Amino acid sequence: ENRFLPERLEPIRIVFARAVARGEIAASEAEDRIALWVGFNWYRMLTERIGDDAATIRRVMVMLAKR
C-alpha cells in the first residue's frame, strides 16, 4: 500500500478544505488545485528553485486559492 503521497498531502488537503468551507473555492476544484500545487512544487524542486523567491511562491499559492 502506498501511503507516502497521501500522508504528505494531508496538510495541504486541510488548507484547501478550509478554503472550500469559507466559500473561497468550489469543492469540485480542490483536487485539481492540489495537483497544480504538487506540480508547481516538483517543478521548483527539479529546477533547484524550491527555496528561491518567496514572493513568487506566495503569489502562485494565492492564485491557486482564488476563485
MDTraj code that builds the backbone (N, CA, C; nanometers):
import mdtraj as md
import numpy as np

residues = "GLU ASN ARG PHE LEU PRO GLU ARG LEU GLU PRO ILE ARG ILE VAL PHE ALA ARG ALA VAL ALA ARG GLY GLU ILE ALA ALA SER GLU ALA GLU ASP ARG ILE ALA LEU TRP VAL GLY PHE ASN TRP TYR ARG MET LEU THR GLU ARG ILE GLY ASP ASP ALA ALA THR ILE ARG ARG VAL MET VAL MET LEU ALA LYS ARG".split()
xyz = np.array([
    [0.0845, -0.1187, 0.0000],
    [0.0000, 0.0000, 0.0000],
    [0.0889, 0.1248, 0.0000],
    [0.0604, 0.2154, -0.0889],
    [0.1395, 0.3376, -0.0997],
    [0.0776, 0.4465, -0.0138],
    [0.1461, 0.4808, 0.0951],
    [0.0958, 0.5852, 0.1847],
    [0.1806, 0.7104, 0.1792],
    [0.2902, 0.7052, 0.1045],
    [0.3827, 0.8189, 0.1027],
    [0.3127, 0.9480, 0.0621],
    [0.2547, 0.9494, -0.0562],
    [0.1944, 1.0725, -0.1063],
    [0.0709, 1.1146, -0.0265],
    [-0.0228, 1.0247, 0.0017],
    [-0.1388, 1.0690, 0.0801],
    [-0.1017, 1.1310, 0.2144],
    [-0.0039, 1.0737, 0.2818],
    [0.0383, 1.1292, 0.4110],
    [0.0989, 1.2679, 0.3943],
    [0.1740, 1.2884, 0.2888],
    [0.2374, 1.4190, 0.2678],
    [0.1393, 1.5241, 0.2173],
    [0.0322, 1.4808, 0.1555],
    [-0.0669, 1.5757, 0.1046],
    [-0.1720, 1.6139, 0.2090],
    [-0.1761, 1.5434, 0.3196],
    [-0.2794, 1.5716, 0.4201],
    [-0.2792, 1.7177, 0.4665],
    [-0.1648, 1.7783, 0.4987],
    [-0.1682, 1.9194, 0.5411],
    [-0.2244, 2.0136, 0.4345],
    [-0.1895, 1.9928, 0.3077],
    [-0.2404, 2.0817, 0.2027],
    [-0.3880, 2.0542, 0.1765],
    [-0.4305, 1.9299, 0.1945],
    [-0.5732, 1.8993, 0.1817],
    [-0.6539, 1.9759, 0.2869],
    [-0.5991, 1.9883, 0.4049],
    [-0.6665, 2.0641, 0.5113],
    [-0.6771, 2.2109, 0.4711],
    [-0.5700, 2.2655, 0.4171],
    [-0.5716, 2.4060, 0.3728],
    [-0.6805, 2.4278, 0.2686],
    [-0.6867, 2.3391, 0.1682],
    [-0.7862, 2.3549, 0.0634],
    [-0.9272, 2.3262, 0.1150],
    [-0.9421, 2.2335, 0.2080],
    [-1.0742, 2.2066, 0.2668],
    [-1.1247, 2.3297, 0.3412],
    [-1.0366, 2.3989, 0.4076],
    [-1.0759, 2.5227, 0.4762],
    [-1.1166, 2.6300, 0.3764],
    [-1.0459, 2.6377, 0.2648],
    [-1.0829, 2.7350, 0.1605],
    [-1.2209, 2.7012, 0.1041],
    [-1.2499, 2.5729, 0.0870],
    [-1.3823, 2.5306, 0.0407],
    [-1.4874, 2.5696, 0.1436],
    [-1.4615, 2.5423, 0.2705],
    [-1.5568, 2.5736, 0.3777],
    [-1.5867, 2.7229, 0.3851],
    [-1.4869, 2.8053, 0.3551],
    [-1.5066, 2.9512, 0.3569],
    [-1.5731, 3.0013, 0.2287],
    [-1.5921, 2.9128, 0.1316],
    [-1.6531, 2.9526, 0.0061],
    [-1.5563, 3.0205, -0.0890],
    [-1.4265, 3.0068, -0.0641],
    [-1.3261, 3.0712, -0.1478],
    [-1.3003, 2.9951, -0.2775],
    [-1.3169, 2.8637, -0.2734],
    [-1.3045, 2.7825, -0.3940],
    [-1.4154, 2.6781, -0.3935],
    [-1.4481, 2.6276, -0.5109],
    [-1.5501, 2.5235, -0.5223],
    [-1.4913, 2.3891, -0.4805],
    [-1.5719, 2.3095, -0.4126],
    [-1.5267, 2.1772, -0.3694],
    [-1.4826, 2.0923, -0.4883],
    [-1.5485, 2.1094, -0.6020],
    [-1.5157, 2.0303, -0.7203],
    [-1.3782, 2.0635, -0.7786],
    [-1.3201, 2.1754, -0.7362],
    [-1.1892, 2.2176, -0.7870],
    [-1.0734, 2.1828, -0.6935],
    [-1.1034, 2.1398, -0.5727],
    [-0.9984, 2.1211, -0.4717],
    [-0.8898, 2.0237, -0.5174],
    [-0.9278, 1.9081, -0.5696],
    [-0.8278, 1.8082, -0.6109],
    [-0.7416, 1.8592, -0.7259],
    [-0.8021, 1.9302, -0.8194],
    [-0.7239, 1.9865, -0.9302],
    [-0.6250, 2.0910, -0.8797],
    [-0.6679, 2.1714, -0.7850],
    [-0.5777, 2.2732, -0.7294],
    [-0.4638, 2.2085, -0.6510],
    [-0.4932, 2.0994, -0.5829],
    [-0.3879, 2.0266, -0.5112],
    [-0.2876, 1.9701, -0.6119],
    [-0.3371, 1.9167, -0.7224],
    [-0.2471, 1.8638, -0.8264],
    [-0.1586, 1.9750, -0.8830],
    [-0.2153, 2.0931, -0.9038],
    [-0.1359, 2.2069, -0.9516],
    [-0.0312, 2.2470, -0.8484],
    [-0.0678, 2.2446, -0.7222],
    [0.0249, 2.2769, -0.6132],
    [0.1415, 2.1784, -0.6131],
    [0.1101, 2.0492, -0.6253],
    [0.2149, 1.9466, -0.6290],
    [0.3058, 1.9689, -0.7498],
    [0.2449, 1.9925, -0.8648],
    [0.3233, 2.0148, -0.9863],
    [0.4148, 2.1352, -0.9754],
    [0.3624, 2.2436, -0.9202],
    [0.4430, 2.3643, -0.9021],
    [0.5635, 2.3350, -0.8131],
    [0.5402, 2.2643, -0.7030],
    [0.6496, 2.2338, -0.6106],
    [0.7519, 2.1395, -0.6718],
    [0.7069, 2.0383, -0.7464],
    [0.8006, 1.9491, -0.8141],
    [0.8843, 2.0256, -0.9155],
    [0.8193, 2.1125, -0.9913],
    [0.8918, 2.1927, -1.0895],
    [0.9993, 2.2762, -1.0207],
    [0.9624, 2.3427, -0.9124],
    [1.0592, 2.4253, -0.8396],
    [1.1741, 2.3397, -0.7853],
    [1.1413, 2.2208, -0.7361],
    [1.2447, 2.1341, -0.6813],
    [1.3373, 2.0829, -0.7920],
    [1.2801, 2.0389, -0.9029],
    [1.3604, 1.9834, -1.0112],
    [1.4484, 2.0875, -1.0795],
    [1.4103, 2.2127, -1.0707],
    [1.4906, 2.3201, -1.1287],
    [1.5755, 2.3897, -1.0222],
    [1.5856, 2.3228, -0.9058],
    [1.6661, 2.3712, -0.7935],
    [1.6286, 2.5126, -0.7504],
    [1.4978, 2.5402, -0.7513],
    [1.4499, 2.6725, -0.7114],
    [1.3455, 2.6642, -0.6010],
    [1.3380, 2.5513, -0.5305],
    [1.2337, 2.5336, -0.4301],
    [1.2439, 2.6363, -0.3176],
    [1.3624, 2.6808, -0.2852],
    [1.3782, 2.7775, -0.1771],
    [1.3934, 2.9210, -0.2236],
    [1.3916, 2.9429, -0.3537],
    [1.4123, 3.0764, -0.4085],
    [1.2833, 3.1567, -0.4137],
    [1.2977, 3.2839, -0.4123],
    [1.1913, 3.3769, -0.4466],
    [1.0603, 3.3507, -0.3731],
    [1.0600, 3.3779, -0.2445],
    [0.9421, 3.3558, -0.1610],
    [0.8214, 3.4336, -0.2122],
    [0.8420, 3.5504, -0.2691],
    [0.7310, 3.6313, -0.3199],
    [0.6595, 3.5592, -0.4353],
    [0.7345, 3.4962, -0.5234],
    [0.6737, 3.4219, -0.6340],
    [0.5950, 3.3031, -0.5811],
    [0.6511, 3.2321, -0.4877],
    [0.5826, 3.1167, -0.4301],
    [0.4524, 3.1612, -0.3642],
    [0.4542, 3.2683, -0.2872],
    [0.3315, 3.3201, -0.2248],
    [0.2296, 3.3598, -0.3311],
    [0.2750, 3.4271, -0.4361],
    [0.1847, 3.4714, -0.5423],
    [0.1153, 3.3526, -0.6088],
    [0.1901, 3.2472, -0.6379],
    [0.1320, 3.1287, -0.7009],
    [0.0341, 3.0597, -0.6045],
    [0.0677, 3.0521, -0.4787],
    [-0.0228, 2.9905, -0.3822],
    [-0.1537, 3.0684, -0.3725],
    [-0.1466, 3.1996, -0.3777],
    [-0.2681, 3.2814, -0.3771],
    [-0.3494, 3.2557, -0.5042],
    [-0.2809, 3.2439, -0.6172],
    [-0.3507, 3.2153, -0.7429],
    [-0.4251, 3.0821, -0.7349],
    [-0.3628, 2.9820, -0.6744],
    [-0.4255, 2.8507, -0.6631],
    [-0.5466, 2.8528, -0.5703],
    [-0.5484, 2.9447, -0.4765],
    [-0.6572, 2.9518, -0.3808],
    [-0.7699, 3.0440, -0.4228],
    [-0.7507, 3.1198, -0.5308],
    [-0.8544, 3.2124, -0.5759],
    [-0.9624, 3.1423, -0.6560],
    [-1.0744, 3.2065, -0.6598],
    [-1.1857, 3.1557, -0.7420],
    [-1.1533, 3.1686, -0.8878],
])
top = md.Topology()
chain = top.add_chain()
for i, resn in enumerate(residues, 1):
    res = top.add_residue(resn, chain, resSeq=i)
    for name in ("N", "CA", "C"):
        top.add_atom(name, md.element.get_by_symbol(name[0]), res)
traj = md.Trajectory(xyz[None], top)
